[in-house]
Amino acid sequence: MDFAYDARTTELREQLLAFMDEHVYPAEPVLAEQLADPAREPWSVPPVVADLKAAARKQGLWNLFIPGEHGAGLTNLQYAPLAEITGRSPLLAPPALNCAAPDTGNMELLAEFGTAEQKERWLRPLLDAEIRSAFAMTEPEVASSDATNVATRIVRDGDEYVINGRKWYITGAMNPDCKLIIVMGKTDPTAEPHRQQSMVLVPRDTPGITFKRGMTVFGYDDSDHGGHAEVLFEDVRVPVENLIGEEGTGFAIAQARLGPGRIHHCMRAIGAAERALELMCRRTTARVAFGRPLAEQGVIQDWIAESRVRIEQLRLLVLKTAWLMDTVGNRGAHTEIQAIKIATPATVEWILDKAVQAHGAGGTGQDTPLAQLWAGIRSLRLADGPDEVHKRSLARRELKKYR
């Protein structure tokens, strides 16, 4: 593996860094003001995001995440350092580039498994950011980290599927611009455990869907992108043509969708760690306590040094994983994908914790991005499979080598 960025990546990095300085960072206080506007439509995306999208698309910084004909044609290795930069401002930079979850995973899913008609109706407007989407898998009544537990039923009735179930933490589903929900449920509870599940495309305005509430994440409602909805499906009917792939392939499709999603989260998390380290250095250099700058205190220097070492370790592991995904595929990179999913959120959480501590009370509030970054990173230890699931799987793989 060559550790140097190629010419295309270097050019895009420079362009994106300039875009962050010129457009994204100045927009952060604007976003806060617009979110606080009492006249704003609930759960709607603030206008500043549309302004950033127009500027990014004009510069060609668009759909960088998706390879092939649908996106910028970048490899995972090329995209990784770009995603890292967007992670420095996660509320604005990813959506500005049309590279925000859950749309990214849904676009990849449709591109790989969708029919020509499904791509025309849903993928094209997603690629053009004309609509947003959601992915409904997690359920309150079962341990959804084990996808075989999913209890939502998808039952065929003639030329329709009928959906009944309850989902929650469905990211973006409260957003009025969300027009599509991809729902995972069981079509055949008697089949082999990993062949019971299927996925169907459900227009958000289909009768029988009730949006019960937006769930908070450590107190944040994340209304900037449509929150995390609790959704009730009661006799929701869609045409059989809305099935993705074949009946019984939902579990396999979910795994294919989650692979790139996990690495994208990790790429962005490194950017969050870099910003936290920068803020910690600036704060401790300027703040005086007990007669000298905080930066001269040994414990602070230890935090800063440890943070730099941990960031470099993570970046190398993420880049290796991206390279393996490009060269041997997601299955060949399985161990590394799980490793970064285990290591990255926990490590970045540690760095953010030290940055918060260095800021004192101010680190817990709204005057810096640290508290919200911490909440987002902490939730990653649950999203796309909790730490424990990945550790169990990784340990089993290692143990097999010695049996």
C-alpha positions as a printed NumPy array, in Angstrom:
array([[  0.   ,   0.   ,   0.   ],
       [  1.274,   3.456,  -0.944],
       [  0.743,   5.92 ,   1.901],
       [  0.951,   8.99 ,  -0.343],
       [ -2.264,  10.524,  -1.69 ],
       [ -2.543,  10.293,  -5.449],
       [ -2.897,  13.408,  -7.616],
       [ -6.709,  13.283,  -7.761],
       [ -7.046,  12.933,  -3.986],
       [ -4.537,  15.719,  -3.348],
       [ -6.393,  18.065,  -5.668],
       [ -9.768,  17.29 ,  -4.113],
       [ -8.362,  17.622,  -0.569],
       [ -7.06 ,  21.102,  -1.315],
       [-10.343,  22.066,  -2.926],
       [-12.37 ,  20.675,  -0.034],
       [-10.205,  22.304,   2.639],
       [-10.74 ,  25.659,   0.917],
       [-14.486,  24.963,   0.726],
       [-14.556,  24.28 ,   4.472],
       [-12.775,  27.542,   5.248],
       [-14.775,  29.659,   2.819],
       [-18.237,  28.167,   3.241],
       [-18.724,  25.516,   5.939],
       [-17.113,  26.932,   9.089],
       [-18.697,  30.4  ,   8.56 ],
       [-22.065,  28.658,   8.166],
       [-21.936,  26.944,  11.568],
       [-23.288,  29.948,  13.543],
       [-25.845,  30.53 ,  10.784],
       [-27.065,  26.954,  11.228],
       [-27.459,  27.499,  14.971],
       [-29.502,  30.663,  14.366],
       [-31.757,  29.006,  11.822],
       [-32.335,  25.974,  14.04 ],
       [-33.441,  28.324,  16.831],
       [-35.833,  30.282,  14.594],
       [-39.347,  29.813,  16.059],
       [-40.857,  30.196,  12.578],
       [-38.943,  27.217,  11.202],
       [-40.996,  24.235,  10.073],
       [-40.398,  21.423,  12.586],
       [-37.77 ,  18.879,  11.543],
       [-37.017,  20.706,   8.289],
       [-33.463,  21.208,   7.059],
       [-32.354,  24.829,   7.599],
       [-31.902,  26.919,   4.406],
       [-28.147,  27.301,   4.923],
       [-27.698,  23.628,   3.984],
       [-29.282,  24.214,   0.571],
       [-26.945,  27.168,   0.047],
       [-23.939,  24.976,   0.833],
       [-25.201,  22.235,  -1.484],
       [-25.448,  24.687,  -4.361],
       [-21.912,  25.931,  -3.727],
       [-20.491,  22.399,  -3.398],
       [-22.195,  21.113,  -6.533],
       [-20.965,  24.119,  -8.49 ],
       [-17.416,  23.18 ,  -7.499],
       [-17.87 ,  19.499,  -8.351],
       [-17.709,  18.417,  -4.709],
       [-20.715,  16.133,  -5.104],
       [-21.517,  12.457,  -4.434],
       [-17.87 ,  11.779,  -3.657],
       [-18.754,   8.669,  -1.635],
       [-20.21 ,   6.508,  -4.391],
       [-17.921,   4.815,  -6.907],
       [-18.644,   4.152, -10.54 ],
       [-21.008,   5.922, -12.887],
       [-23.295,   7.331, -10.206],
       [-20.705,   9.36 ,  -8.306],
       [-17.321,  11.003,  -8.616],
       [-15.645,   7.708,  -9.516],
       [-13.429,   7.662,  -6.438],
       [-12.142,   4.549,  -4.737],
       [-12.606,   4.018,  -1.007],
       [ -8.951,   4.912,  -0.53 ],
       [ -9.401,   8.179,  -2.403],
       [-12.59 ,   9.057,  -0.564],
       [-11.255,   8.342,   2.95 ],
       [ -9.214,  11.551,   3.452],
       [-12.057,  13.611,   1.991],
       [-14.608,  12.104,   4.373],
       [-12.194,  12.846,   7.213],
       [-12.288,  16.544,   6.338],
       [-16.093,  16.587,   6.352],
       [-16.07 ,  15.007,   9.809],
       [-14.713,  18.262,  11.214],
       [-18.2  ,  19.768,  10.743],
       [-20.56 ,  16.796,  10.63 ],
       [-23.817,  18.756,  10.669],
       [-22.957,  20.727,   7.55 ],
       [-20.147,  19.283,   5.444],
       [-21.52 ,  15.778,   4.66 ],
       [-24.989,  16.995,   3.614],
       [-23.433,  19.878,   1.666],
       [-21.596,  17.322,  -0.499],
       [-24.612,  14.961,  -0.64 ],
       [-22.502,  12.512,   1.342],
       [-24.626,  12.206,   4.49 ],
       [-26.138,   9.085,   6.03 ],
       [-28.614,   7.48 ,   5.727],
       [-28.895,   8.627,   2.111],
       [-25.397,   7.394,   1.28 ],
       [-26.173,   3.827,   2.316],
       [-29.558,   3.919,   0.631],
       [-28.052,   5.189,  -2.615],
       [-25.415,   2.457,  -2.54 ],
       [-28.126,  -0.122,  -1.856],
       [-30.288,   1.074,  -4.75 ],
       [-27.304,   1.305,  -7.092],
       [-26.304,  -2.304,  -6.373],
       [-29.621,  -4.063,  -5.857],
       [-32.348,  -1.817,  -7.291],
       [-34.224,  -2.492, -10.501],
       [-34.087,  -0.038, -13.382],
       [-37.48 ,   1.337, -12.359],
       [-36.46 ,   1.663,  -8.689],
       [-33.299,   3.497,  -9.692],
       [-35.179,   5.915, -11.909],
       [-37.838,   6.677,  -9.294],
       [-35.641,   6.849,  -6.183],
       [-31.898,   6.727,  -6.884],
       [-31.815,   9.534,  -9.425],
       [-33.566,  12.119,  -7.165],
       [-31.387,  11.048,  -4.233],
       [-28.241,  11.555,  -6.3  ],
       [-29.534,  14.997,  -7.243],
       [-30.494,  15.79 ,  -3.6  ],
       [-34.071,  16.443,  -4.645],
       [-35.309,  14.182,  -1.838],
       [-34.04 ,  12.578,   1.369],
       [-34.574,   9.017,   2.616],
       [-34.561,   6.829,   5.715],
       [-33.633,   3.236,   6.587],
       [-35.978,   1.427,   9.   ],
       [-34.355,  -1.528,  10.698],
       [-34.006,  -0.925,  14.47 ],
       [-36.944,  -1.916,  16.683],
       [-37.739,  -1.149,  20.344],
       [-39.095,  -4.573,  21.304],
       [-36.148,  -6.721,  20.158],
       [-32.351,  -6.636,  20.198],
       [-31.927,  -5.328,  16.669],
       [-28.143,  -5.697,  16.734],
       [-29.043,  -9.268,  15.792],
       [-30.931,  -8.665,  12.541],
       [-32.541, -12.109,  12.755],
       [-34.591, -10.742,  15.681],
       [-36.389,  -8.155,  13.549],
       [-40.111,  -8.652,  14.216],
       [-41.761,  -6.372,  11.641],
       [-43.822,  -8.512,   9.276],
       [-43.934,  -8.079,   5.507],
       [-46.677, -10.364,   4.184],
       [-47.584, -10.79 ,   0.534],
       [-51.251, -10.288,  -0.322],
       [-51.811, -10.717,  -4.041],
       [-49.81 ,  -8.052,  -5.87 ],
       [-49.028,  -6.131,  -2.667],
       [-46.947,  -6.473,   0.475],
       [-48.578,  -5.588,   3.802],
       [-46.252,  -4.208,   6.482],
       [-46.914,  -4.231,  10.231],
       [-44.4  ,  -3.313,  12.912],
       [-42.772,  -0.633,  15.014],
       [-39.375,   0.916,  14.304],
       [-37.394,   3.56 ,  16.16 ],
       [-34.269,   5.693,  15.803],
       [-35.048,   5.934,  12.095],
       [-32.68 ,   8.729,  11.113],
       [-34.105,  11.511,   8.992],
       [-37.643,  10.135,   8.882],
       [-39.2  ,  13.256,  10.478],
       [-37.759,  15.457,   7.73 ],
       [-40.531,  16.663,   5.382],
       [-38.053,  16.233,   2.496],
       [-37.824,  12.508,   3.287],
       [-39.859,  10.771,   0.586],
       [-38.649,   7.165,   0.886],
       [-38.273,   4.699,   3.746],
       [-36.481,   1.411,   3.123],
       [-38.081,  -1.058,   5.549],
       [-36.571,  -4.337,   6.683],
       [-38.889,  -7.02 ,   8.013],
       [-39.667, -10.729,   7.925],
       [-41.372, -12.254,   4.91 ],
       [-40.923, -15.884,   6.029],
       [-40.415, -16.537,   9.77 ],
       [-40.106, -20.283,   9.096],
       [-37.105, -20.022,   6.767],
       [-33.458, -20.41 ,   7.724],
       [-32.657, -17.529,  10.154],
       [-30.668, -15.471,   7.654],
       [-33.234, -15.995,   4.872],
       [-36.308, -14.749,   6.735],
       [-35.8  , -11.023,   6.083],
       [-36.631,  -8.858,   3.08 ],
       [-36.492,  -5.148,   2.258],
       [-39.174,  -3.072,   0.609],
       [-39.338,   0.51 ,  -0.633],
       [-42.076,   2.456,   1.138],
       [-43.012,   5.992,   0.071],
       [-43.173,   8.117,   3.221],
       [-46.742,   9.262,   2.535],
       [-48.14 ,   5.722,   2.27 ],
       [-51.349,   5.3  ,   4.339],
       [-50.833,   3.444,   7.612],
       [-47.54 ,   5.087,   8.603],
       [-47.58 ,   7.044,  11.871],
       [-44.614,   9.119,  13.014],
       [-44.968,   8.834,  16.777],
       [-42.075,  11.054,  17.943],
       [-38.505,  12.078,  17.375],
       [-36.074,  10.269,  19.66 ],
       [-33.246,  12.22 ,  21.289],
       [-29.597,  11.144,  21.353],
       [-28.023,  12.127,  24.669],
       [-30.49 ,  15.001,  24.788],
       [-29.962,  16.2  ,  21.203],
       [-32.962,  15.982,  18.884],
       [-30.786,  16.197,  15.734],
       [-33.582,  18.126,  14.056],
       [-31.083,  19.643,  11.624],
       [-31.523,  16.585,   9.381],
       [-34.895,  15.222,  10.443],
       [-34.145,  13.586,  13.768],
       [-34.546,   9.914,  14.659],
       [-38.171,   8.85 ,  14.437],
       [-40.252,   6.232,  16.153],
       [-42.475,   4.954,  13.353],
       [-45.528,   2.711,  13.453],
       [-46.482,   0.676,  10.368],
       [-50.094,  -0.529,  10.453],
       [-51.338,  -2.447,   7.409],
       [-49.076,  -0.406,   5.149],
       [-49.49 ,  -1.618,   1.563],
       [-46.955,  -1.298,  -1.258],
       [-46.759,  -3.013,  -4.676],
       [-44.71 ,  -6.199,  -4.911],
       [-42.492,  -4.303,  -7.359],
       [-41.184,  -2.375,  -4.34 ],
       [-39.293,  -5.426,  -3.081],
       [-35.516,  -4.963,  -3.214],
       [-33.802,  -8.017,  -4.65 ],
       [-35.623, -11.229,  -3.837],
       [-37.565, -12.413,  -0.811],
       [-35.187, -13.664,   1.856],
       [-32.208, -11.555,   0.761],
       [-32.756,  -8.714,   3.23 ],
       [-30.082,  -9.834,   5.67 ],
       [-27.427, -10.148,   2.96 ],
       [-28.377,  -6.769,   1.476],
       [-28.194,  -5.174,   4.932],
       [-24.679,  -6.506,   5.423],
       [-23.638,  -5.18 ,   2.017],
       [-25.104,  -1.783,   2.906],
       [-23.485,  -1.586,   6.333],
       [-19.914,  -2.323,   5.181],
       [-19.257,   0.997,   3.418],
       [-21.383,   2.83 ,   5.989],
       [-19.155,   1.679,   8.818],
       [-15.98 ,   2.884,   7.152],
       [-17.565,   6.225,   6.199],
       [-18.476,   6.83 ,   9.842],
       [-14.922,   6.004,  10.886],
       [-13.415,   8.308,   8.272],
       [-15.524,  11.214,   9.482],
       [-14.823,  10.401,  13.123],
       [-11.109,  10.982,  12.556],
       [-11.969,  14.469,  11.333],
       [-13.919,  15.069,  14.534],
       [-10.868,  13.962,  16.529],
       [ -8.627,  16.338,  14.596],
       [-10.939,  19.245,  15.316],
       [-11.141,  18.312,  18.99 ],
       [ -7.346,  18.211,  19.221],
       [ -7.083,  21.593,  17.52 ],
       [ -9.604,  23.109,  19.928],
       [ -7.803,  21.557,  22.903],
       [ -4.462,  23.011,  21.806],
       [ -5.931,  26.483,  21.24 ],
       [ -7.786,  26.445,  24.553],
       [ -4.912,  25.264,  26.705],
       [ -2.467,  27.67 ,  25.083],
       [ -4.707,  30.655,  25.81 ],
       [ -6.033,  29.653,  29.255],
       [ -4.029,  30.38 ,  32.397],
       [ -4.519,  28.478,  35.65 ],
       [ -2.309,  28.352,  38.737],
       [  0.03 ,  30.942,  37.286],
       [  0.815,  29.445,  33.877],
       [ -0.9  ,  28.363,  30.647],
       [ -2.723,  25.069,  30.857],
       [ -0.599,  23.847,  27.942],
       [  2.434,  23.84 ,  30.241],
       [  0.789,  21.383,  32.625],
       [  2.168,  17.872,  32.244],
       [ -1.231,  16.185,  32.193],
       [ -2.395,  18.431,  29.34 ],
       [  0.719,  17.674,  27.335],
       [  0.107,  13.982,  27.919],
       [ -3.45 ,  14.312,  26.548],
       [ -2.222,  16.18 ,  23.491],
       [  0.553,  13.716,  22.723],
       [ -1.704,  10.707,  23.262],
       [ -4.359,  12.256,  21.037],
       [ -1.922,  12.745,  18.177],
       [ -0.61 ,   9.173,  18.456],
       [ -4.109,   7.695,  18.56 ],
       [ -5.3  ,   9.717,  15.57 ],
       [ -2.338,   8.571,  13.484],
       [ -2.942,   4.95 ,  14.456],
       [ -6.608,   5.154,  13.538],
       [ -5.956,   6.876,  10.235],
       [ -3.533,   4.176,   9.131],
       [ -5.986,   1.432,  10.06 ],
       [ -8.844,   3.163,   8.228],
       [ -6.716,   3.739,   5.133],
       [ -5.617,   0.106,   5.155],
       [ -9.245,  -0.967,   5.395],
       [-10.246,   1.301,   2.511],
       [ -7.375,  -0.076,   0.41 ],
       [ -8.418,  -3.666,   1.138],
       [-12.025,  -2.92 ,   0.237],
       [-10.782,  -1.616,  -3.105],
       [ -8.403,  -4.497,  -3.777],
       [-10.007,  -7.622,  -2.277],
       [-13.586,  -6.463,  -1.641],
       [-15.675,  -5.997,   1.479],
       [-15.588,  -9.682,   2.345],
       [-11.797,  -9.746,   2.145],
       [-11.639,  -6.663,   4.373],
       [-14.08 ,  -8.093,   6.924],
       [-11.574,  -8.242,   9.791],
       [-10.342,  -4.712,   9.222],
       [-13.878,  -3.291,   8.855],
       [-14.754,  -4.748,  12.233],
       [-11.47 ,  -3.561,  13.735],
       [-12.022,   0.062,  12.763],
       [-15.628,  -0.113,  13.95 ],
       [-14.354,  -1.248,  17.359],
       [-11.362,   1.072,  17.629],
       [-12.478,   4.34 ,  16.068],
       [-15.517,   5.443,  18.11 ],
       [-13.943,   4.472,  21.429],
       [-10.656,   6.185,  20.627],
       [-12.252,   9.365,  19.289],
       [-14.566,   9.415,  22.298],
       [-11.446,   9.423,  24.525],
       [ -9.964,  12.359,  22.608],
       [-13.219,  14.312,  22.765],
       [-13.459,  13.631,  26.49 ],
       [-10.025,  15.173,  27.057],
       [-10.921,  18.172,  24.886],
       [-14.097,  18.694,  26.917],
       [-12.105,  18.431,  30.14 ],
       [ -9.604,  21.007,  28.897],
       [-12.456,  23.441,  28.208],
       [-14.012,  23.008,  31.632],
       [-17.715,  23.905,  31.838],
       [-17.54 ,  25.452,  28.376],
       [-16.792,  22.06 ,  26.872],
       [-20.22 ,  20.764,  27.85 ],
       [-22.207,  23.59 ,  26.262],
       [-23.146,  25.02 ,  22.912],
       [-20.273,  27.474,  22.448],
       [-18.01 ,  24.765,  21.029],
       [-18.932,  21.72 ,  18.905],
       [-17.367,  19.346,  21.436],
       [-20.46 ,  18.218,  23.341],
       [-22.434,  17.49 ,  20.192],
       [-19.455,  15.757,  18.605],
       [-19.129,  13.601,  21.74 ],
       [-22.803,  12.631,  21.612],
       [-22.531,  11.67 ,  17.954],
       [-19.371,   9.623,  18.411],
       [-20.682,   7.882,  21.529],
       [-23.76 ,   6.786,  19.588],
       [-21.491,   5.162,  16.966],
       [-20.574,   2.541,  19.543],
       [-24.168,   1.361,  19.107],
       [-24.918,   2.211,  15.471],
       [-24.188,  -0.313,  12.71 ],
       [-23.754,  -2.968,  15.391],
       [-22.573,  -2.413,  18.977],
       [-18.939,  -2.862,  19.985],
       [-19.645,  -6.18 ,  21.636],
       [-21.095,  -7.764,  18.485],
       [-18.048,  -6.835,  16.418],
       [-15.627,  -7.981,  19.13 ],
       [-17.403, -11.327,  19.388],
       [-17.262, -11.852,  15.645],
       [-13.646, -10.746,  15.392],
       [-12.587, -12.985,  18.279],
       [-14.276, -15.994,  16.686],
       [-12.435, -15.345,  13.447],
       [ -9.109, -15.215,  15.264],
       [ -9.831, -18.351,  17.273],
       [-10.582, -20.305,  14.092],
       [ -6.962, -19.843,  13.028],
       [ -5.777, -21.982,  15.922],
       [ -8.294, -24.798,  15.91 ]])
